């Protein structure tokens, strides 16, 4: 059997996903199932390991080519913090298939999850947002994204049925499951494309500004219209789209940026969205090089970046790990797709951790930002069959 093969459908690859033995990345363009590890990208040893990540990946792909290995693609995840080690591999075997398709609601998987413990407690999160608003108003930074987590102790958790449920629920997003080793899996369904490169075409789709959806169609349309008209959310969105465009202009010979944001919907959220497209000036610049130049955007960190990152270190009660990093793939030609690692969880021997965050600006309301994180947690809670859990 060859190292690279093509499957007929994304559904076949989803069915073939086995935690601990494979990793999966599904997007509107197609599905990848990476099996086994041929070679791992070595750590950097630098304080800013993201800076030389594309170079290290190119070196590993060169090793694979020199050895005659048929897979010339790296898959995996990059953490939020620049000094933390990425988890990127050349797989032993790579299978490709079509994009996932929507499926009718299936019986909920039995996850065995018990009580969910918020980190921090809801009042602690509101206090952190209030502190950030005060610091913003005093001019320390312009925006910061503050996150919170839910932890559940569980043994023998199987993420595979949850991953399949996520792909069927939001096939227009980016569903992923990355084997991190030592019995740990990063999985989720992100609505946000950080950047993709296919040939000379570059695409980015920053999202910022959100509202929870409603089961009532009339109320759902009202919420969508209110989000599109919200000065606060449009201001927050502009921070992100303008910075993404500014970075991409350094690498593109042409770039198209819509003047106004549009709406994009997932099963649980409305988001303000801007689809930015361009043509790469130098084909030697890979999708991963573009992704590391963009990461972290104000959508997951804030602005200015270093001041916002410092505020996150002071105000958040946990280590983000791979949450708000990036997940995806890049091949030897430079093509690839990298999604922002949101709407995600990490499962391991010590339990499961779910994550969500909200952008804080000068006129943010702590209670509203808490409610936004609760709504965002709904993506994973629904897939886990815990949509009625009290997490706020």
N, C-alpha and C positions, 0 to 999 in steps of 0.2 A: 504494500500500500504506500502511495506517495505521501510526502510530508504535507503537501498542499492539495486540498480537494475542494470541490464545490458541491454543496447540497442544494436540493431543489427549493426548499423553503426555509424561512427562519424558524418556523414551528419545529422542524426536524432538529435544528440546532438547539433550540430551547429544550426540547425533550432529551437531547443528548448531554445537556449540561450536568456535570457531577461535581458538587463542592469538594474541594480538596484535591481534585484531579484536573480541573479545567477552569478557565476563565471565559467570560462571555461579554461581548459588547454589541448592542443592537441599536441601530439608528434608522431614520427614514431611508437611508441609502442602502442598508443591508445589515447582515448579522455576521459576526465573527465568533467562532468557538476555538479557543486556543487550548491545546491539550499537551500536558507535560511541559518540562523545562529543558531546553537545549543549552541555553546560556543566559545567565542573569547579568544585567547591567551593573557594574561595580559601583559602590558608593564613591562620592567625590572626595570626602575628607576636607572640604572647604566649608567655611561658615555660610556661604551662599552657594549651596550645591546646585541650585537651579541654573546658575550662570553658565556652567559648562556641561549641562545635561545633554543638550543636542549633540555636542562633540563626543561625549562618551557613548551615546546611542549609535552614532555613525561608526565609531570604532568597533562596537560589538557587532553591528551588521556587516562590517568588513571582515571580521573574524568568521562569521557564519558563511559568507561568500567564499572566503579562501578555503574553508574546510569542505566546501561543496554541499553545505546544508541547503535544502530546498526552500525553507522558510526564510524570507528576507524581510520580516516584519517584527517590530517590537510592540508588545501590548502591556497594559498595566495602569498603575496609578501613581500620581505625584502628590505629596502632602501639601498642606497649606504653608507650613513654616519652611523658609528657604534652607535651613540647616538640617532638616529632617530627611532621612533617607527615602528615596523613591523606591517603588517596587515595580520594576520593569524587566521583562524577559523576552527572549526569542523562544517561542514555543517549539516543542518537538514536532508538533503537527498543527496545522491551521486549516480549519474548515470554514468556507464562506457560503452564505445563503442569502435569500431575499430578506427584505425588511419584515418585521413582525406585522401581523394584522390584528385588528380588534376582534376579541372573542366575547361571547355572552358571559355574564357573571357566572363563575364557577363556585362549587362548594368551597367554603373557606378552609384553608389548610389548618390542621391541628398543630399549633405551634408550641403548646405547653408553657406559654409565658404566664407568669404570675403577676404580682403587683408591679407597677411602674413607679420608679422613684425619680422625681425631677432633680436635675443638677443645673443651676441652683433651684431652690424652691421658688414658686412664682413670685412671692414678694421680694426675694433676692434679685430676680431678673428685673422687676420693675424698678428697684432701687438702682441697679446698674444703668438702666436706660436714663433715669432721672439724673444720675451723675454725669453721664455722657452729654446730655442736653445742656447741663450747666457748663461743662468744659467747652462745648461747641460755642455757646453764647459768649464765653470769655475769650474766644478766638484761638483755642489750642489746636483745633482742626475743623474741618467743614462737615464731614460725615464719617460715621463709623458703623460697621455692621456688628451687632452683638448677637451671639448665639446662646442657645441653651440645649440641654440634653435630657433624654429620658433613659434610665437604666433599668433593665429587668434581668434577674438571675434566672437562668434556664440551662438545663443540661441536655445535650443531644439535639440541639436546634438544627433543623435542616432548612437552609435558605432557598433551596431549589424551587419548591412550589410557590414561594412568595415572589421570587424573581419571575417566574412564568406568569403569575397573576399581574405583576406590574407591567410586563410587556404587553399583555392583552388589554390592559385597562387604558394605557396611554401609548399606543404604538407610534405616535408622532414624536415621542420624546427619545431619550437616550437611556436605555436600560442596561445595567452593568452588574457584573458579579466578578470580583477579582479575588483570586486565591492569594492571601497574604502569607501563607505558611503558618506552621504551628497551630493548625486548626482554626485559623481566623479567616473570615471572608468579609470583604467590603462589597455591599450591594445597594442598589437603589434605582431610581428612575428620575433622571434630571431633565427638566424642561429646557435647559440652557446650553447652547453650543458656544463654547469659548472661541474656537476657530477650527475651520477645516480647509484643507488644500487638496484640490483635485486637478492635476495638470497645472495650468497657470491661474486657475480660478481660486480665489480666496473668499471665504464666507465666515462672518461672525454674526452672532445673534444675541447681543446683550439684553438681559431682562433686569428691570428694576422698577419698583412700584407694583404693589400686589393687593389683591382683595380676594377674600374667600368667596367661593361660589355658593349658590343656594339651590336646593332641590325644587323650589318654586320658580318656574320659568320667568314669570313677570319680575320677581325680585332679583333673579339672576341677571336679567337684562338691565335692571336698574343699577345694580352694583357695577356692572361692566361700564355703563355710561358714566357713572360717578367717578370711577377710576380714571377713565380717559379724560375727564374734565378736571381732575384734582390738580391744583397748582402745586401742592406739596409733593405728590407722586411724580408729576412731570419734571419738577425741579430735581428730584432725586434721580430720575431716569437720565436726565441730561448729563449729570456727572459721569455716569457710566458710559453712555454712547459716545460722548465727546472724547473721553480718554481712549476708548477702544479705537476710534477713528484716527486719533492723533498718532497712536502707536503704529497702526497699519499703514498709514501714509509713508512711514519711513521705509517700508518694504515693497510698496505697490506702485506701479507706474500709473495706475488709475484707480479711483475709489469712488463708489456711489454710496451716499449716506442720505436716507430719507429725511426730509425736513421735519416730519412729525412722527411720533411713535404710533404704533398700532396695538391692537389687543391680541393676545394669544391665550388660549384656554387649555388647562389640563383638567383632569377629572375633579380636582378639588380647588383650583385657584385660577383667577384671572391675573395676567401680568401685562405690563407695558413692555412692548417689544420693538426693537429696531433691527432690521436685517441689513447688514452692511456687506457689500460685495466689492471685489476688486480684482486686479490682475497683478500677479507677482512680478516684480521687476527682475529678480535673480532666481532662476529655478533651483539654485543650490540652497536656498533658504527653505527648510523643511517645515511641515506642519508643526512639528514639535518646537522648532526654533521660534516660530511665530507664537506658539502657545506660551513658552517661557517668557517671551518679551511682554506678553499681555498680562500674565499672572503676577500678582492678584489684581483683578479689576476692582473698582470701587463698589461693585455689586456684592462682593464677598469680604472686602476689607474696609474700604473707606477712602478718604482723601483729605490731605496729602497721605500717601501710602505709609510712610514710616511713622508719622504721628498717629495715624489710625491703628497701625499694627501695635504700637506701644500701648495705646489705650485698650486694645483687646487683651494684651498681656496683663494689664492691671485689673480690668473689669470682668473678664470671663472667669468662670469657676472650674474650667477643665481644659485639658489639652485637646485641640481640635483633631490632631492626627491627620487623616486623609480628608476629613470633612472640609469643604470649600477649597480643596485642591483641584486637580484635574485628572480625568480618566479617559483612556482611549487607546489609539494606536497610531503608528507611523511606519511606513515601509521604506525600502532602500531608495526609491525614486523621490522621496520627500512627501508623497501623498499621505494623508491621514486625517483623523477626526479626534478632537479633544473636547469633551464636555466638562462643564463645571460640576464638581462633585457635591451636589446638593440633593435634597430629598433622599437621604441615604442613611444607612446604618452599618455598624460593624458588629459582627457576631463572632464569638470565640468561646473558649472553655469557661471563662468567667461570666458569660452572659451576653446580652445584646445591648448596644447603645444606639439610640436614634438621635438625630440632630436637626435643628432648624434655627434660622437666624432672621433678623430684620434690620433694615437700614435705618439708622438714627440720624436725624438732622435737627436743626434748631427748633423747629416747631413740632417735633415728635411728642406724642402722648404715651407715657409708659404703659398704660392699660391697653391702648390700641396696638402697640408693638407686641405685647404679650399675646394678645388675641391673634395677631398675624402669625406668630410662631406656632401657635396651637393649630391654626388652619393648615399651615405648611406641614406640620407633623401628620396631618390627616392622610397624606399620600401613603406613608408606611403603615400607619395605624389601620387604615382600611384594608390594606393587603394582608396585614397580620390578623384581621378579624377583631380589632380592638378599637373600632371607631367610636364606641361609647365610653371609652376610658376617660376618667377625670384627670386631665393633665394640666389644667389651668388654675 
